[in-house]
Amino acid sequence: MKYIPSYGKLFDASPNLDSNGDIGMRGFNKGASLWLARAIGACLMVGICIFAFERVAAQEAAPPAPWVAPEDAKKVKNPIPPTQETLAEAEMLFTDNCVLCHGEKGMGDGPGAKTIKVKPANFTDAKVMAAETDGSLFWKMSNGRGPMPSWKDTLSDKERWELVGYIRKLTKDAAKK
């Protein structure tokens, strides 16, 4: 009889290859490991279902309160004047980071907007945009809320201020039409 050393109780694998070249599991331990794999799979499925349910429930909750920037943030002026260069840089940033939800023209109609309950801001609505100061746009962009991400750790202050100028351009361009 050949001695086969044991390497633990749950996963007892033979260091010797069997006839088909595999290191096989033996006896109780093979069943225990199969049970463990199934239990882990079941727990993952339950976790995914709970996560999905919570996301849907959160979006179906009462409408969010109006998003208002603090008074001190509203008073901040844009230190980056809109030039052709800064607007071109901001257009690229907008395309890379904002179009998914806000749409190409800033109307809040991007492909991602269809999947969220709270609709993205429509930057072409002159009435809505007149109520927003540059400082409040910068603050909202920096801090985010709900599906709107916080950009302060991703975009520099300069890039966010350039985006504020570009958002203002979108509002003016829409008013011309």
PAVOVEX-52058 format. One record per residue (C-alpha): x, y, z. Coordinates in steps of 0.2 Angstrom, whole numbers, plus 2048, in hexadecimal, padded with zeros to 3 digits. Last residue first. Example, Ala and Ser with C-alpha at 12.3 -4.5 7.8 and 13.67 -1.06 7.14 Angstrom:
8447FB82483E7EA827
END
This chain:
76698C76077099976976A99477A77198377878398A77478299578477D98678F78B97B78879798978A79398A79D79697879E7A797B7967AC9887A27A797D7B17B196F7A87C197A7A87BE97D7BB7BE96A7BD7CE9687B37D79767BD7D196E7CE7D995E7C87CD94F7C37CD93E7CB7CD9417DD7C19507DC7B69487D07A89427DC79C9377D278B93B7CD78092C7D077C9327E27859427E57969497DF7A29537E97AD95B7DC7A095D7CE7949647DA7A09707E17A69767D07949787CA7909827DB7A098D7D879B9917C678A9967CC77B98C7C97699947C876D99A7B67719887B175F9827B57579907AB76398E79D76097C79B76E97679077896F79F76B9627A276F95A7B27709477B475F93E7B775D9367C87569247C576691E7BC7679127AD76191E79F76D92B7A477C91F7A077892178D77A93478E76A93F78F76E94C79C76E95A78F78195D78F78395D77C78C94C77C78194478978194879C7829367A279092E79779593F79079D9447A17AE93C7A37B79397937AD9457887AC9527967BF9517987C29537857B69627857BF9697947D096978B7C897277C7BF97E7877D09827907D998577F7CB98F7777CB99A7877BF9997967C79A27A47CD9977B27CB99E7C47B899A7C47B09A47D27AC99D7E379C9A47EB7919947E879E98A7F279C99680178999480078A9818007849797F07729747EE76C9637E775A9637EA7549547F57549437ED74493B7E673D92E7F374591D7F17449147E07579167DD75B90F7EE7509007EC7588FC7DB7698FD7E27648F37F275C8E57E776C8E47DD7778E37EC76C8D67F476C8CB7E477F8CC7E37818C77F57758B87F377F8B37E378F8B47EC7898AA7FB78389D7EF79489C7E779D89B7F779188D7FD7938837ED7A68847EE7A687F80079B8707FC7A786B7EE7B586C7FA7AC8628077A88547FA7BA8537F47C08538077B484480B7BD8387FF7CC83E7F57D184D7EB7DB84A7DB7EB8507D57E884D7C27F38437B67E58377B07EC8287BA7EE8327CA7FC83E7CE80483D7DF80484C7EB7F38467F17E78547F57DE8558067D58668057CA8668157D585C8217E686281C7F585C8127F484981480283E80F7FF82F80380781F8088078117FB800800800
END
